[in-house]
Amino acid sequence: MKSNVKATVTMVLGLVVLVALGYWLLPQFRVSWLNLIVLACLVICPLSMLFMMRGKRPDRDRPDHED
């Protein structure tokens, strides 16, 4: 399975621009934005691991390959 690097970079850049625009256009919510960014950084890693491993099942039925 190969990831689409161009789509990933585009999505990340779009999110960065969105956060920067929100931070600049809404100065009354700057503290809330900073708290949200920190919270998102802390939550993204475990959530992404959970979603990536959701369909993964251990292969206990297959014998180990010993060389």
Rosetta constraint file for C-alpha pairs under 8 A:
AtomPair CA 4 CA 8 HARMONIC 6.32 0.50
AtomPair CA 5 CA 9 HARMONIC 6.07 0.50
AtomPair CA 6 CA 10 HARMONIC 6.12 0.50
AtomPair CA 7 CA 11 HARMONIC 6.11 0.50
AtomPair CA 8 CA 12 HARMONIC 6.19 0.50
AtomPair CA 9 CA 13 HARMONIC 6.05 0.50
AtomPair CA 10 CA 14 HARMONIC 6.05 0.50
AtomPair CA 11 CA 15 HARMONIC 6.26 0.50
AtomPair CA 12 CA 16 HARMONIC 6.23 0.50
AtomPair CA 13 CA 17 HARMONIC 6.14 0.50
AtomPair CA 14 CA 18 HARMONIC 6.08 0.50
AtomPair CA 15 CA 19 HARMONIC 6.17 0.50
AtomPair CA 16 CA 20 HARMONIC 6.10 0.50
AtomPair CA 17 CA 21 HARMONIC 6.02 0.50
AtomPair CA 18 CA 22 HARMONIC 6.12 0.50
AtomPair CA 19 CA 23 HARMONIC 6.04 0.50
AtomPair CA 20 CA 24 HARMONIC 6.13 0.50
AtomPair CA 21 CA 25 HARMONIC 5.78 0.50
AtomPair CA 22 CA 26 HARMONIC 5.66 0.50
AtomPair CA 23 CA 27 HARMONIC 6.31 0.50
AtomPair CA 23 CA 29 HARMONIC 7.48 0.50
AtomPair CA 23 CA 30 HARMONIC 5.84 0.50
AtomPair CA 23 CA 33 HARMONIC 6.73 0.50
AtomPair CA 26 CA 30 HARMONIC 6.90 0.50
AtomPair CA 29 CA 33 HARMONIC 6.11 0.50
AtomPair CA 30 CA 34 HARMONIC 6.22 0.50
AtomPair CA 31 CA 35 HARMONIC 6.26 0.50
AtomPair CA 32 CA 36 HARMONIC 6.04 0.50
AtomPair CA 33 CA 37 HARMONIC 6.08 0.50
AtomPair CA 34 CA 38 HARMONIC 6.29 0.50
AtomPair CA 35 CA 39 HARMONIC 6.10 0.50
AtomPair CA 36 CA 40 HARMONIC 5.94 0.50
AtomPair CA 37 CA 41 HARMONIC 6.20 0.50
AtomPair CA 38 CA 42 HARMONIC 6.37 0.50
AtomPair CA 39 CA 43 HARMONIC 6.14 0.50
AtomPair CA 40 CA 44 HARMONIC 5.72 0.50
AtomPair CA 41 CA 45 HARMONIC 7.20 0.50
AtomPair CA 42 CA 46 HARMONIC 7.92 0.50
AtomPair CA 43 CA 47 HARMONIC 6.22 0.50
AtomPair CA 44 CA 48 HARMONIC 5.88 0.50
AtomPair CA 45 CA 49 HARMONIC 6.24 0.50
AtomPair CA 46 CA 50 HARMONIC 6.12 0.50
AtomPair CA 47 CA 51 HARMONIC 6.21 0.50
AtomPair CA 48 CA 52 HARMONIC 5.98 0.50
AtomPair CA 49 CA 53 HARMONIC 6.02 0.50
AtomPair CA 50 CA 54 HARMONIC 5.97 0.50
AtomPair CA 52 CA 56 HARMONIC 7.85 0.50
